[in-house]
C-alpha cells in the first residue's frame, strides 16, 4: 500500500513540474529515487522495504529544506504503514494462529485426601463394615468443606461414619508409596496397592497418626473427594 501511495505521489509531483517549472528538480529526483527503491524492495522477498527506501538526505542539494522535508515525510508515512500492518493482527489469535483458548484441555479436578464422612443414606454407604474407609461408595462422600464434611455433623445429622485414615506397613514390591490406593474395577471403592498389610478402622495402631508411628507404620489418608 505504501509503494502505491509513493508512486501516486511521484505522478503528482511530475504533474506539478509541468504546471510549475520553478519547482526544484532535485526534489523530483529524490522522490523518484524513493519510488525506484520501493519497486526493488517490493520485488525482493528477503530485503526489508524500510532499508531499500532509506535514501540519505544528502541526495538533496545543500540547503534545499523543501527536498529534505519531503524525504522525511515520505519515510514517516512508510513507517506508519509498516506499524499498521502489525497492529491489526487478530488479538484472538496466538503465535501459532490458533484462536485463543481453543485446544486447551480443562484441568482435571484434583482428588483430595483427608478425613471424610461416609454417609449411609439412600441404601448406599459402604459394603464392608470392617473397612469402611476403602469400601465406602465414592458417591457417598460429601464435597470437601460441605456441611457433612465435619466429624460432629457426620456422626449426627448426616448419618455417617467418620474415617480418619489407616496405618500401612511396608510398601508392596515395586511401589514407593505405602499409602497408594486406586479405584477398584467396579468403581465401588478403593483397593490397596501400596502396602500388603495395614490396620484400619478401630485398630489401636490406626487410631491416630501418632499411634501408627508408634507401631512403626505410615499413617495414610483415603481419597475424600466424591465421584458421581
C-alpha positions as CSV (number, residue, x, y, z in Angstrom):
1,X,0.0,0.0,0.0
2,X,2.8,2.4,0.8
3,X,4.5,1.8,-2.6
4,X,1.3,2.5,-4.3
5,X,1.0,5.8,-2.4
6,X,4.6,6.7,-3.2
7,X,4.0,6.1,-6.9
8,X,0.9,8.2,-6.8
9,X,2.9,11.0,-5.1
10,X,5.6,10.7,-7.8
11,X,2.9,11.1,-10.5
12,X,1.5,14.1,-8.7
13,X,4.9,15.7,-8.5
14,X,5.5,15.1,-12.2
15,X,2.3,17.0,-13.0
16,X,3.3,19.8,-10.7
17,X,6.6,20.2,-12.5
18,X,4.7,20.6,-15.8
19,X,2.5,23.2,-14.2
20,X,5.2,24.9,-12.1
21,X,8.6,24.8,-13.9
22,X,10.2,26.6,-10.9
23,X,9.7,23.6,-8.6
24,X,13.0,22.0,-7.6
25,X,14.0,19.3,-10.0
26,X,16.1,17.8,-7.2
27,X,13.0,17.2,-5.1
28,X,11.5,15.3,-8.0
29,X,14.8,13.3,-8.4
30,X,14.7,12.4,-4.7
31,X,11.1,11.2,-4.8
32,X,11.9,9.3,-8.0
33,X,14.8,7.6,-6.2
34,X,12.5,6.5,-3.4
35,X,10.0,5.1,-5.8
36,X,12.7,3.1,-7.5
37,X,13.9,1.7,-4.2
38,X,10.3,0.8,-3.3
39,X,9.8,-1.1,-6.5
40,X,13.1,-3.0,-5.9
41,X,12.1,-3.9,-2.3
42,X,8.6,-5.0,-3.5
43,X,10.1,-7.5,-5.9
44,X,12.5,-8.9,-3.2
45,X,11.2,-11.3,-0.5
46,X,14.4,-11.1,1.6
47,X,15.1,-7.3,1.7
48,X,13.4,-5.0,4.2
49,X,11.5,-2.3,2.4
50,X,12.5,0.2,5.0
51,X,16.1,-0.4,4.2
52,X,15.6,-0.3,0.4
53,X,13.9,3.2,0.8
54,X,16.5,4.5,3.2
55,X,17.8,7.2,0.9
56,X,20.1,9.6,2.7
57,X,19.1,13.2,2.9
58,X,22.4,14.2,1.2
59,X,20.6,13.2,-2.0
60,X,19.1,16.7,-1.7
61,X,21.2,19.7,-2.6
62,X,22.7,21.5,0.4
63,X,20.3,24.0,1.9
64,X,17.3,22.6,0.0
65,X,15.0,22.3,3.0
66,X,11.9,21.5,0.8
67,X,13.6,18.4,-0.6
68,X,14.8,17.2,2.9
69,X,11.3,17.8,4.3
70,X,9.8,15.7,1.5
71,X,12.1,12.8,2.3
72,X,11.4,12.9,6.0
73,X,7.6,13.0,5.3
74,X,7.8,10.0,3.0
75,X,9.8,8.0,5.5
76,X,7.3,8.8,8.2
77,X,4.4,7.6,6.0
78,X,6.3,4.4,5.3
79,X,7.0,3.8,9.0
80,X,3.3,4.3,9.8
81,X,2.2,1.9,7.1
82,X,4.7,-0.7,8.4
83,X,3.5,-0.3,12.0
84,X,-0.2,-0.5,10.9
85,X,0.5,-3.8,9.2
86,X,1.4,-5.4,12.5
87,X,-1.1,-3.5,14.6
88,X,-4.1,-5.1,13.0
89,X,-3.3,-8.7,13.9
90,X,-6.3,-10.5,15.3
91,X,-6.0,-10.3,19.1
92,X,-7.8,-13.6,19.4
93,X,-5.0,-15.4,17.6
94,X,-2.0,-16.7,19.4
95,X,1.6,-17.0,18.0
96,X,0.6,-20.2,16.1
97,X,-2.6,-18.7,14.6
98,X,-4.9,-20.7,16.9
99,X,-7.9,-18.9,18.3
100,X,-7.2,-18.0,21.9
101,X,-8.5,-20.7,24.3
102,X,-9.0,-23.3,21.5
103,X,-7.5,-26.7,22.1
104,X,-6.9,-26.0,25.8
105,X,-7.9,-29.1,27.8
106,X,-9.7,-28.4,31.0
107,X,-7.7,-29.2,34.1
108,X,-8.9,-32.4,35.7
109,X,-10.4,-32.0,39.2
110,X,-7.9,-32.6,41.9
111,X,-8.6,-35.6,44.1
112,X,-8.1,-34.6,47.7
113,X,-7.0,-36.9,50.5
114,X,-8.0,-36.5,54.1
115,X,-10.5,-37.4,56.8
116,X,-14.0,-37.9,55.4
117,X,-17.6,-38.8,56.2
118,X,-19.1,-42.0,54.6
119,X,-22.8,-41.3,54.6
120,X,-25.2,-44.2,54.9
121,X,-28.3,-42.6,53.4
122,X,-30.3,-43.9,50.4
123,X,-29.1,-47.5,51.0
124,X,-25.5,-46.7,50.0
125,X,-22.7,-46.0,52.4
126,X,-20.2,-48.9,52.4
127,X,-20.2,-52.6,51.5
128,X,-17.6,-53.8,54.1
129,X,-18.3,-52.7,57.7
130,X,-14.8,-54.0,58.7
131,X,-13.1,-51.5,56.4
132,X,-15.5,-48.6,55.7
133,X,-12.6,-46.4,54.5
134,X,-11.8,-48.5,51.5
135,X,-15.3,-49.8,50.8
136,X,-17.3,-46.6,51.1
137,X,-19.0,-45.8,47.8
138,X,-17.3,-42.8,46.2
139,X,-20.7,-41.2,45.7
140,X,-21.5,-41.4,49.4
141,X,-18.8,-38.9,50.4
142,X,-19.8,-35.2,50.8
143,X,-17.9,-32.5,48.9
144,X,-14.9,-31.1,50.7
145,X,-16.0,-28.3,53.1
146,X,-19.6,-29.3,52.8
147,X,-21.8,-29.4,55.9
148,X,-21.3,-33.1,56.3
149,X,-17.6,-32.8,55.9
150,X,-17.3,-32.4,59.7
151,X,-17.0,-35.1,62.3
152,X,-19.8,-33.9,64.6
153,X,-22.2,-33.4,61.7
154,X,-21.2,-36.7,60.2
155,X,-21.9,-38.6,63.4
156,X,-25.2,-36.8,63.9
157,X,-27.4,-35.3,61.2
158,X,-25.6,-36.8,58.3
159,X,-25.9,-40.4,59.5
160,X,-22.4,-41.3,58.6
161,X,-19.1,-42.9,59.8
162,X,-16.2,-40.6,60.2
163,X,-13.0,-42.1,58.7
164,X,-9.6,-40.7,59.7
165,X,-7.3,-43.0,57.7
166,X,-5.3,-46.2,58.0
167,X,-1.9,-47.4,59.2
168,X,0.2,-49.0,56.4
169,X,3.2,-51.3,56.9
170,X,5.9,-51.8,54.3
171,X,5.3,-50.8,50.7
172,X,4.4,-53.5,48.2
173,X,7.3,-54.5,45.9
174,X,7.5,-52.1,43.0
175,X,5.7,-49.3,44.9
176,X,7.4,-46.5,46.8
177,X,4.2,-45.3,48.4
178,X,2.8,-47.5,51.2
179,X,-0.4,-45.2,51.1
180,X,-1.1,-45.9,47.5
181,X,-4.8,-46.8,46.7
182,X,-6.7,-46.9,43.4
183,X,-10.4,-47.0,42.4
184,X,-11.5,-50.7,42.0
185,X,-12.7,-52.0,38.7
186,X,-16.4,-51.7,39.8
187,X,-16.0,-48.1,40.9
188,X,-17.5,-49.0,44.3
189,X,-14.5,-48.2,46.5
190,X,-10.7,-48.4,46.7
191,X,-8.1,-51.2,46.6
192,X,-4.9,-51.0,48.5
193,X,-1.9,-51.1,46.1
194,X,0.9,-49.7,48.2
195,X,1.0,-52.0,51.2
196,X,0.3,-55.7,51.7
197,X,-0.6,-55.2,55.4
198,X,-2.3,-52.4,57.3
199,X,-4.5,-51.6,60.3
200,X,-7.8,-49.9,59.7
201,X,-10.9,-48.6,61.5
202,X,-10.9,-49.3,65.2
203,X,-7.5,-51.0,65.4
204,X,-5.3,-49.3,68.0
205,X,-2.5,-48.6,65.5
206,X,-4.9,-46.8,63.2
207,X,-6.4,-44.6,65.9
208,X,-4.2,-41.7,65.1
209,X,-1.0,-40.7,63.3
210,X,1.0,-40.8,66.4
211,X,-0.4,-44.3,67.3
212,X,0.5,-45.5,63.8
213,X,4.0,-44.1,64.2
214,X,4.4,-46.0,67.5
215,X,3.6,-49.2,65.6
216,X,6.4,-48.4,63.0
217,X,3.8,-47.8,60.3
218,X,2.9,-45.0,57.9
219,X,-0.3,-43.1,58.6
220,X,-2.3,-42.6,55.4
221,X,-5.5,-40.8,54.3
222,X,-8.0,-42.0,51.9
223,X,-9.4,-40.0,49.0
224,X,-12.2,-37.8,50.4
225,X,-13.3,-36.3,47.1
226,X,-16.6,-37.8,45.9
227,X,-17.0,-39.4,42.5
228,X,-20.5,-39.4,40.9
